[in-house]
Amino acid sequence: VWTAVLVAVLAGLFAVGCDTTFLLGIDAEQGIIGLVLLGPTCPVQTSDPSCEDRPYSGWLTVTHSSGQKVTRIQSNAEGGFRVGLRPGRYVVTPDSGDPFPRGEPEDVEVVAGTFSPVTLRLDSGIR
């Protein structure tokens, strides 16, 4: 079953112009691990815990520093994501809405044998 899923994912990546040279499988020992948060969640800044930034499930594009698109992934319901990658410099860019949510790209360096952490913060537009 996993082989069929991997083949389907790789076929989809080729179809959208991704360079899978940098991409590693689900058992990778290095890559990027991250969290996507959306905020503000209340119109007035407060210390109320219910107004803290919330996890966000959205699409992300991973690009190698050479400019080659590597993959598109989606963060889960808890805002988490993980992608196995070869060592190198990458940019993780969240998809932005029109006009919100909006987020900025984050640079990440992947080192052999470790997952590099990154937190992406998306602006909800609430003021």
C-alpha positions as CSV (number, residue, x, y, z in Angstrom):
1,V,0.0,0.0,0.0
2,W,2.8,2.5,0.9
3,T,4.5,1.8,-2.4
4,A,1.4,2.6,-4.3
5,V,1.0,5.8,-2.3
6,L,4.6,6.8,-2.8
7,V,4.3,6.2,-6.6
8,A,1.2,8.3,-6.8
9,V,2.8,11.2,-4.8
10,L,5.9,11.1,-7.0
11,A,3.8,11.0,-10.2
12,G,1.9,14.0,-8.9
13,L,5.2,15.9,-8.2
14,F,6.5,15.3,-11.6
15,A,3.2,16.5,-13.1
16,V,3.4,19.9,-11.3
17,G,7.1,20.5,-12.1
18,C,8.7,19.6,-8.8
19,D,12.3,18.4,-8.7
20,T,12.3,15.3,-6.5
21,T,16.1,15.1,-6.4
22,F,16.1,16.8,-3.0
23,L,13.1,14.9,-1.6
24,L,13.6,11.8,0.7
25,G,11.0,9.2,1.7
26,I,8.9,8.9,4.9
27,D,11.8,7.2,6.7
28,A,14.2,10.1,6.2
29,E,16.6,11.0,9.0
30,Q,16.8,14.7,8.0
31,G,14.6,17.4,6.6
32,I,12.3,20.1,7.9
33,I,9.8,19.8,10.7
34,G,7.4,22.6,11.3
35,L,4.4,24.3,12.8
36,V,2.0,26.7,11.1
37,L,0.1,29.1,13.3
38,L,-2.7,31.6,12.5
39,G,-3.2,34.8,14.4
40,P,-4.4,37.1,15.7
41,T,-7.5,35.3,16.7
42,C,-9.2,38.1,18.6
43,P,-9.8,41.7,17.5
44,V,-8.2,43.2,20.6
45,Q,-4.8,42.1,22.0
46,T,-5.4,40.4,25.4
47,S,-3.8,37.9,27.7
48,D,-6.8,35.6,27.4
49,P,-5.5,32.1,26.4
50,S,-8.4,31.7,23.9
51,C,-6.9,34.6,21.9
52,E,-3.5,32.9,21.3
53,D,-2.4,32.0,17.8
54,R,-4.0,28.7,16.6
55,P,-2.6,25.8,14.6
56,Y,-3.5,26.1,10.9
57,S,-3.9,23.4,8.2
58,G,-2.7,24.8,4.9
59,W,-0.6,24.2,1.8
60,L,3.1,25.0,1.8
61,T,5.6,25.0,-1.0
62,V,9.2,23.9,-0.4
63,T,11.8,25.3,-2.8
64,H,15.5,24.6,-2.9
65,S,17.9,27.6,-2.7
66,S,18.6,27.1,-6.4
67,G,15.0,28.1,-7.1
68,Q,13.9,24.6,-8.0
69,K,10.4,23.7,-6.5
70,V,10.8,20.5,-4.5
71,T,7.4,19.7,-3.2
72,R,4.0,21.0,-1.9
73,I,2.8,19.7,1.4
74,Q,-0.1,20.3,3.7
75,S,0.2,20.9,7.4
76,N,-2.1,18.8,9.5
77,A,-5.0,19.9,11.7
78,E,-2.6,20.6,14.5
79,G,-0.5,22.8,12.2
80,G,2.3,20.3,12.0
81,F,4.3,19.2,9.0
82,R,7.4,17.1,8.2
83,V,9.3,16.5,5.0
84,G,12.4,14.5,4.4
85,L,15.0,16.4,2.4
86,R,18.7,16.2,1.4
87,P,21.0,18.6,3.2
88,G,20.9,22.1,1.8
89,R,19.1,25.4,2.0
90,Y,15.4,25.6,1.4
91,V,12.6,28.1,1.5
92,V,9.2,27.1,2.9
93,T,6.4,29.4,1.6
94,P,2.8,29.2,2.9
95,D,0.0,29.6,0.4
96,S,-1.7,33.0,1.0
97,G,-5.4,33.8,0.7
98,D,-6.9,36.8,-1.1
99,P,-6.2,38.8,1.0
100,F,-5.9,36.6,4.1
101,P,-4.5,34.5,5.6
102,R,-1.1,35.8,4.5
103,G,2.3,34.5,5.5
104,E,6.0,35.1,4.6
105,P,8.5,32.6,3.3
106,E,11.0,31.2,5.8
107,D,14.5,30.1,5.1
108,V,15.6,26.7,6.5
109,E,18.9,24.9,6.4
110,V,18.8,21.2,6.5
111,V,21.8,19.5,8.0
112,A,22.6,15.8,7.6
113,G,21.0,13.6,10.3
114,T,18.6,16.1,11.8
115,F,15.2,17.7,11.2
116,S,15.4,21.5,11.2
117,P,12.5,23.2,13.0
118,V,10.6,26.2,11.5
119,T,7.5,28.0,12.6
120,L,5.4,29.8,10.0
121,R,3.1,32.5,11.3
122,L,0.1,33.5,9.1
123,D,-1.7,36.8,9.5
124,S,-5.5,36.2,9.9
125,G,-6.3,39.8,9.1
126,I,-8.3,40.2,12.4
127,R,-7.7,43.7,13.8
